[in-house]
Amino acid sequence: MRDFETFKKKALKNPKVKAEYDALEEEFALMRELHRARARANLSQAEVARRMGTSQSAVARLESGHAPSLTSLRKYAKAVGRKVEIKLAKVG
């Protein structure tokens, strides 16, 4: 993991890379939130998948940033004992 962090730090010094990385912040935030919710529920991806009625690979895709539908997010949230809340925040 340390090698990745070193690579990331170096890559983000490039303004073009940094701009692209920053543009993906919302996707990264969703990924972090999904991981945290599953960790708080002390569940594996396989357990979440079983509760959702889907496959472990589908849960892995959700957690790795593939744009989920609102229906999928609701199923995931229910599987980990949470609910979906959406808000539009002011820019700037």
Beta strands, then each sheet from edge to edge (+ up, - down):
end
